[in-house]
């Protein structure tokens, strides 16, 4: 029996993430988000990128910081009541904006933040369900007021994997990615137990890549 090949790993450091966000912030600022929605899943973590991004989106004309809200979604985690078929195939909501999600979103420019766009299933679910919440609230308003109150959404991911996606996003929604990468296994620093060893291995891999580039 052939041995299962270990997938290629890309170790990402806190500095890597910080610098990718800093490089993306100017473009994102053109969208003028007034709220950030960080996606948290068992295998993805939008909270840290959202907090760093907020630093770079500060503007003298705005009083206070852009608020960060959180939603929890699970695609690969086994939760009580889930079947084996659901794991990896169905997005499960574990945390939301609250019972009045639509009211929170009305009239806002909401930027959804995640660490990686892999299959795109999680992002598709988040956009679809948040838009449903908004539409329910809009339906209760006079028709003449609805366009002004319609929420504008955009998406930012630190990494977008260049691979066939299993879901899509609406074409009119602005999409920003800090970096476009091959379909590799991403090791983020917030998943590491030994951060010094994580950073050492990340730097070692970068050095090997530089040496290979010099030889070519």
Secondary structure, DSSP 4 states (H G I P E B T S, - for coil): -PPPPPPPEEE--HHHHHHHHHHHHHHHHTT--SEEEEEEETTEEHHHHHHHHHHHT--TTSSSPPEEEEEEEESSS--TT--TTTTTTS-EEEE-S-TTHHHHHTT-EEEEEEEEESSSHHHHHHHHHHHHHHHHHHHTS-HHHHHHHPPEEEEEEEEEE-S--SS---TTSEEEEEEEE-S-EEE-GGG-SSHHHHHHHHHHHHHHHHHHHHH-
